[in-house]
Amino acid sequence: MTSRFTELTVDCRDPERLAAFWCEVLGFTVIERSEGKVEIASWEPTVEAIQAGQMPPTMLFVQVPEGRTVRKNPLHLDVSPIDCSSADEVSRLLALGATKADIGQGPDVNWEVMEDPEGNIFCVVRSLAPKD
């Protein structure tokens, strides 16, 4: 018996806003909407494709009435730019509504800790852009 990692669910106050932010960050599109929920992905999931092999998970944003209660997420996303430097990607994400975050990481790390528009922590790590 085997399970598949099919989606990452994010509790939030405004699923539409957060889904739009993450669509811009990751180049995903909305694949499903319902009352208080928005699901985004890089592909259109089918049961057959998921059963056949591990496919990239979707992100599901679910509206909840309460806000975050802790500062640091026990689980967070790391993103790697694919066509620019990490510094350029941080600038792009700031323009989309992200903010830089200090969770005690110190000045000598080689990644940038950020928060999405609802304060969820994520990191911009190494660039995957081709080297000249």
Phi, psi and omega per residue, in radians:
M1 nan 2.482 -3.124
T2 -2.511 2.526 3.000
S3 -1.902 2.845 3.087
R4 -2.091 2.503 3.011
F5 -1.388 1.824 -2.998
T6 -1.808 -0.535 3.102
E7 -2.720 2.680 3.007
L8 -1.869 2.085 -3.092
T9 -1.733 2.309 -3.137
V10 -2.097 2.040 3.006
D11 -1.274 2.396 -3.101
C12 -2.772 2.928 3.104
R13 -1.473 -0.616 -3.050
D14 -2.273 1.503 -3.097
P15 -1.010 -0.668 -3.127
E16 -1.096 -0.805 -3.111
R17 -1.137 -0.805 -3.098
L18 -1.205 -0.664 3.084
A19 -1.102 -0.728 3.120
A20 -1.086 -0.743 3.103
F21 -1.031 -0.901 -3.070
W22 -1.226 -0.502 3.017
C23 -1.060 -0.763 3.114
E24 -1.159 -0.721 -3.130
V25 -1.098 -0.842 -2.960
L26 -1.754 -0.129 -3.071
G27 1.277 0.436 3.111
F28 -1.504 2.980 3.028
T29 -2.252 2.758 3.077
V30 -1.263 2.245 3.119
I31 -1.927 -0.294 3.104
E32 -2.807 2.496 3.074
R33 -2.322 2.471 2.944
S34 -2.627 3.102 -3.084
E35 -0.971 1.994 3.087
G36 1.309 0.215 -3.125
K37 -2.464 2.474 3.012
V38 -2.431 2.263 3.113
E39 -2.001 2.356 -3.136
I40 -2.184 2.724 -3.130
A41 -2.821 2.925 3.047
S42 -1.637 -0.052 -3.103
W43 -2.703 2.905 3.126
E44 -1.646 1.804 -3.084
P45 -1.153 2.467 2.972
T46 -2.266 2.669 3.113
V47 -1.002 -0.734 -3.104
E48 -1.099 -0.753 3.135
A49 -1.140 -0.712 3.140
I50 -1.167 -0.745 3.117
Q51 -1.108 -0.596 -3.079
A52 -1.242 -0.476 -3.118
G53 -3.136 2.944 -3.136
Q54 -1.229 2.045 3.138
M55 -1.892 2.802 3.104
P56 -1.021 2.367 3.130
P57 -1.232 2.733 3.009
T58 -1.546 2.992 3.001
M59 -2.053 2.260 -3.113
L60 -2.050 2.111 3.137
F61 -1.808 2.116 -3.044
V62 -2.087 2.229 -3.132
Q63 -1.251 2.277 3.047
V64 -2.275 2.665 -3.076
P65 -1.317 -0.466 -3.074
E66 -1.665 2.655 3.079
G67 -1.519 -3.107 3.087
R68 -1.122 2.532 -3.132
T69 -1.978 -0.171 3.111
V70 -2.204 2.667 -3.093
R71 -1.322 -0.857 -3.049
K72 -1.768 2.238 3.094
N73 -1.227 2.407 3.015
P74 -1.288 -0.296 3.100
L75 -2.339 2.353 3.110
H76 -2.544 2.870 3.098
L77 -1.617 2.543 2.921
D78 -1.961 2.350 3.081
V79 -2.104 2.521 3.122
S80 -2.150 2.099 3.088
P81 -1.101 2.524 -3.086
I82 -1.889 -0.195 -3.075
D83 -2.450 0.322 3.093
C84 -2.765 3.066 3.107
S85 -1.293 2.841 3.077
S86 -1.078 -0.673 3.133
A87 -1.118 -0.723 3.100
D88 -1.129 -0.660 3.129
E89 -1.177 -0.690 3.083
V90 -1.036 -0.749 3.107
S91 -1.077 -0.738 3.121
R92 -1.104 -0.754 -3.113
L93 -1.191 -0.623 3.055
L94 -1.070 -0.708 3.120
A95 -1.163 -0.463 3.115
L96 -1.421 -0.185 3.121
G97 2.077 0.006 3.055
A98 -1.303 2.850 3.042
T99 -2.310 2.696 3.034
K100 -1.310 2.590 -3.089
A101 -2.280 2.520 3.038
D102 -1.997 1.906 3.103
I103 -1.969 0.371 3.141
G104 1.576 0.337 -3.081
Q105 -1.270 -0.305 -3.141
G106 1.429 2.910 -3.041
P107 -1.441 -0.233 -2.985
D108 -1.774 0.426 3.099
V109 -1.614 2.723 -3.118
N110 -1.808 0.516 3.035
W111 -2.419 2.869 -3.136
E112 -1.997 2.164 3.080
V113 -1.526 2.275 -3.094
M114 -2.354 2.935 3.030
E115 -2.160 2.455 3.033
D116 -1.337 3.128 -3.064
P117 -1.039 -0.299 3.087
E118 -1.842 0.180 3.049
G119 1.552 0.182 3.083
N120 -1.345 2.261 -3.100
I121 -1.275 2.420 2.933
F122 -2.596 2.852 -3.105
C123 -2.155 2.487 2.968
V124 -1.718 2.037 -3.077
V125 -1.891 -2.730 -3.014
R126 -0.947 2.544 3.063
S127 -1.359 2.454 3.069
L128 -1.806 0.164 3.128
A129 -1.129 2.502 3.107
P130 -1.035 2.479 3.091
K131 -1.452 2.444 3.117
D132 -1.297 nan nan
